[in-house]
Amino acid sequence: PDLSEALMDFWHRSGHPSALWCCNDDIARQAIDILRGNGVAVPEEVVVLGFDGLPQPGMPVPAWPSIKMPFRELGELAVTLLDKVHSSGIAPKQMNYELKASVSGAGLIPERKP
């Protein structure tokens, strides 16, 4: 099935969830369009959360909540790690990294009463 069919099937089978977390902002934008096209009120009925925080065509920041990843910092860390592996010939068995992601558009999430 295409994204529209899969999303609406999930929507109906899951009992209309209050939030939907998408793997990236492009999928989030598509999900919002599909849900609204099927009469679902976004964000009043369901909050759609994206993941990457990258600008979308025609908008400098996503018009929905999105977890922004520190891609530059992660890239610099990867280059540093590769340089160490190249110079020492030893790859670390484990690496710990404290992810400092931020949420843009958090004000777009309506308050919900319990």
Secondary structure, 3 states (H helix, E strand, C coil): CCHHHHHHHHHHHCCCCCEEECCCHHHHHHHHHHHHHCCCCCCCCCEEEEEECCCECCECCCCCCEEECCHHHHHHHHHHHHHHHHHHCCCCCCCCCCCCCEEECHHHCCCCCC
